[in-house]
Amino acid sequence: MATERTMSTTWRGTLTEGSGTIAEARSGAFGALDVSWAARTESPNGKTSPEELIAAAHSACYAMSLSNVLAKAGTPAEQLDTTATVTFVPGEGITKVALTVRGQVPGVGAAAFVDAAADAHANCPVSKALASVPEITLDAALA
């Protein structure tokens, strides 16, 4: 069954001087978020950026994907700590995504974990959506 999620943003002013508000999530998971060009290219100062939200989505999706790969192999993870770092260059766009995962997975060796991590990356829906990013790296290891 397909699902849809919708978010909206109101922007006021020019790109560099203006600011916006991402509406409260319809799911109720989080409230309104302020966004600005300065938060995207300089210091966040309490505001978010599209890249920060992409990093959040990628780290969550990837962790779910890896959890699924490990469980299907009969070796469910006790814990997966996943970080996604998204690099944005003004005028170029998103140039890099760096995924890092550390896992606590009983009964899995280091090589098998790295293989599972690569499989999860290849099948993660957000990883697939970001496939046009020039550089995506994956650093996977057991904790």
Backbone hydrogen bonds in HBPLUS format (Angstrom, degrees):
<---DONOR---> <-ACCEPTOR-->    atom                        ^
c    i                          cat <-CA-CA->   ^        H-A-AA   ^      H-
h    n   atom  resd res      DA  || num        DHA   H-A  angle D-A-AA Bond
n    s   type  num  typ     dist DA aas  dist angle  dist       angle   num
A0023-ALA N   A0008-SER O   2.77 MM  15  5.58 170.9  1.78 162.5 165.7     1
A0010-THR N   A0021-THR O   3.01 MM  11  5.42 158.5  2.06 144.0 147.9     2
A0021-THR N   A0010-THR O   2.89 MM  11  5.42 149.0  1.98 147.5 157.3     3
A0012-ARG N   A0019-SER O   2.89 MM   7  5.67 165.8  1.91 158.5 162.1     4
A0019-SER N   A0012-ARG O   3.05 MM   7  5.67 148.3  2.15 152.8 159.4     5
A0018-GLY N   A0014-THR O   2.76 MM   4  4.78 138.7  1.93 127.3 136.1     6
A0020-GLY N   A0035-VAL O   2.82 MM  15  5.12 163.8  1.85 159.2 158.3     7
A0035-VAL N   A0020-GLY O   2.93 MM  15  5.12 161.2  1.96 136.1 136.5     8
A0022-ILE N   A0033-LEU O   2.67 MM  11  5.00 166.7  1.69 161.1 159.2     9
A0033-LEU N   A0022-ILE O   2.93 MM  11  5.00 155.1  2.00 138.4 146.7    10
A0025-ALA N   A0030-PHE O   2.98 MM   5  5.60 151.2  2.07 149.9 159.2    11
A0028-GLY N   A0025-ALA O   2.85 MM   3  5.29 153.8  1.91 112.3 120.9    12
A0048-THR N   A0034-ASP O   2.85 MM  14  6.21 168.7  1.86 161.5 159.5    13
A0040-ARG N   A0036-SER O   3.18 MM   4  6.42 132.0  2.42 133.0 145.6    14
A0040-ARG N   A0037-TRP O   2.93 MM   3  4.95 129.4  2.19  96.6 111.4    15
A0041-THR N   A0037-TRP O   2.91 MM   4  6.17 142.5  2.06 152.1 162.9    16
A0042-GLU N   A0038-ALA O   2.69 MM   4  5.04 148.5  1.78 143.0 147.3    17
A0047-LYS N   A0044-PRO O   2.85 MM   3  5.12 157.7  1.90 115.4 123.1    18
A0053-LEU N   A0049-SER O   3.17 MM   4  6.50 157.9  2.22 152.3 158.1    19
A0054-ILE N   A0050-PRO O   2.85 MM   4  6.14 149.9  1.94 147.5 156.7    20
A0055-ALA N   A0051-GLU O   2.86 MM   4  6.06 156.5  1.92 145.7 152.0    21
A0056-ALA N   A0052-GLU O   2.98 MM   4  6.26 153.2  2.06 142.7 149.7    22
A0057-ALA N   A0053-LEU O   2.97 MM   4  6.19 162.9  2.00 146.9 151.3    23
A0058-HIS N   A0054-ILE O   2.80 MM   4  5.99 160.9  1.84 153.2 158.8    24
A0059-SER N   A0055-ALA O   2.93 MM   4  6.04 167.9  1.94 150.8 154.1    25
A0060-ALA N   A0056-ALA O   3.10 MM   4  6.21 162.1  2.13 148.1 153.0    26
A0061-CYS N   A0057-ALA O   2.93 MM   4  6.01 168.1  1.94 150.9 154.9    27
A0062-TYR N   A0058-HIS O   2.86 MM   4  5.83 165.5  1.88 150.9 155.7    28
A0063-ALA N   A0059-SER O   3.07 MM   4  6.08 159.0  2.11 139.5 145.4    29
A0064-MET N   A0060-ALA O   3.07 MM   4  6.32 156.6  2.13 148.0 154.1    30
A0065-SER N   A0061-CYS O   2.90 MM   4  6.16 157.4  1.95 149.9 156.6    31
A0066-LEU N   A0062-TYR O   2.87 MM   4  6.12 167.0  1.89 160.1 162.0    32
A0067-SER N   A0063-ALA O   2.95 MM   4  6.02 156.4  2.00 142.6 149.9    33
A0068-ASN N   A0064-MET O   3.00 MM   4  6.21 151.7  2.09 145.2 152.3    34
A0069-VAL N   A0065-SER O   2.99 MM   4  6.33 158.8  2.04 150.3 155.9    35
A0070-LEU N   A0066-LEU O   2.97 MM   4  6.15 170.2  1.98 157.0 158.9    36
A0071-ALA N   A0067-SER O   2.98 MM   4  6.11 159.2  2.03 144.5 150.7    37
A0072-LYS N   A0068-ASN O   2.92 MM   4  6.05 163.4  1.95 152.6 156.9    38
A0073-ALA N   A0069-VAL O   3.18 MM   4  6.37 135.7  2.38 137.9 149.2    39
A0073-ALA N   A0070-LEU O   3.15 MM   3  5.12 129.4  2.42  93.6 107.1    40
A0075-THR N   A0070-LEU O   2.96 MM   5  5.28 155.1  2.02 160.1 152.0    41
A0074-GLY N   A0071-ALA O   2.93 MM   3  5.08 157.8  1.98 107.0 113.5    42
A0078-GLU N   A0104-GLN O   2.72 MM  26  5.44 160.0  1.76 163.5 170.7    43
A0079-GLN N   A0104-GLN O   3.35 MM  25  5.16 155.2  2.41 132.3 136.5    44
A0104-GLN N   A0079-GLN O   2.82 MM  25  5.16 162.1  1.85 159.2 161.3    45
A0081-ASP N   A0102-ARG O   2.90 MM  21  5.25 172.4  1.90 156.0 158.3    46
A0102-ARG N   A0081-ASP O   2.97 MM  21  5.25 152.3  2.05 139.7 148.4    47
A0083-THR N   A0100-THR O   2.83 MM  17  5.17 157.9  1.88 152.4 159.4    48
A0100-THR N   A0083-THR O   2.85 MM  17  5.17 154.4  1.91 153.7 159.5    49
A0085-THR N   A0098-ALA O   2.90 MM  13  5.09 154.6  1.97 137.0 145.5    50
A0098-ALA N   A0085-THR O   2.87 MM  13  5.09 159.1  1.91 143.7 150.7    51
A0087-THR N   A0096-LYS O   2.83 MM   9  5.08 172.2  1.84 152.0 153.5    52
A0095-THR N   A0087-THR O   2.94 MM   8  5.75 147.7  2.04 145.6 155.8    53
A0089-VAL N   A0093-GLY O   2.87 MM   4  5.27 170.4  1.88 145.0 146.5    54
A0092-GLU N   A0089-VAL O   2.89 MM   3  5.36 159.1  1.93 137.0 142.9    55
A0093-GLY N   A0089-VAL O   2.82 MM   4  5.27 161.4  1.85 158.3 157.2    56
A0097-VAL N   A0135-GLU O   2.90 MM  38  6.39 146.6  2.01 151.3 162.1    57
A0137-THR N   A0097-VAL O   2.90 MM  40  6.42 155.6  1.96 156.6 164.6    58
A0099-LEU N   A0137-THR O   2.87 MM  38  5.97 175.0  1.88 146.2 147.4    59
A0139-ASP N   A0099-LEU O   2.86 MM  40  6.20 155.1  1.92 149.3 157.5    60
A0101-VAL N   A0139-ASP O   2.91 MM  38  6.32 161.6  1.94 157.5 159.8    61
A0141-ALA N   A0101-VAL O   3.11 MM  40  6.53 151.6  2.20 154.5 163.2    62
A0103-GLY N   A0141-ALA O   3.08 MM  38  6.53 151.4  2.16 141.2 150.2    63
A0143-ALA N   A0103-GLY O   2.73 MM  40  5.21 168.4  1.74 136.9 137.9    64
A0108-VAL N   A0105-VAL O   3.34 MM   3  5.89 152.1  2.42 141.4 137.7    65
A0113-PHE N   A0109-GLY O   2.97 MM   4  6.18 150.1  2.06 150.9 160.0    66
A0114-VAL N   A0110-ALA O   3.04 MM   4  6.30 159.3  2.08 149.7 154.6    67
A0115-ASP N   A0111-ALA O   2.99 MM   4  6.25 155.9  2.05 147.1 153.8    68
A0116-ALA N   A0112-ALA O   2.93 MM   4  6.13 158.9  1.98 144.9 150.6    69
A0117-ALA N   A0113-PHE O   2.83 MM   4  6.04 153.5  1.90 148.9 156.9    70
A0118-ALA N   A0114-VAL O   2.99 MM   4  6.23 152.8  2.06 146.2 152.5    71
A0119-ASP N   A0115-ASP O   3.01 MM   4  6.27 158.7  2.05 149.3 155.1    72
A0120-ALA N   A0116-ALA O   2.88 MM   4  6.11 159.1  1.92 149.4 155.2    73
A0121-HIS N   A0117-ALA O   2.99 MM   4  6.21 151.8  2.07 142.8 150.4    74
A0122-ALA N   A0118-ALA O   3.00 MM   4  6.25 157.3  2.06 148.4 154.2    75
A0123-ASN N   A0119-ASP O   3.16 MM   4  6.37 133.3  2.39 141.8 153.6    76
A0123-ASN N   A0120-ALA O   3.25 MM   3  5.23 135.2  2.46  94.3 106.2    77
A0124-CYS N   A0120-ALA O   2.86 MM   4  5.77 114.8  2.30 145.0 159.1    78
A0128-LYS N   A0124-CYS O   2.95 MM   4  6.26 158.2  2.00 157.7 164.2    79
A0129-ALA N   A0125-PRO O   2.97 MM   4  6.21 149.5  2.07 138.7 147.2    80
A0130-LEU N   A0126-VAL O   2.97 MM   4  6.18 137.4  2.16 143.8 154.5    81
A0130-LEU N   A0127-SER O   3.19 MM   3  5.12 129.8  2.46  93.2 106.4    82
A0131-ALA N   A0128-LYS O   3.20 MM   3  5.11 163.1  2.23 108.3 109.4    83
A0133-VAL N   A0130-LEU O   2.92 MM   3  5.73 170.0  1.93 131.3 134.1    84
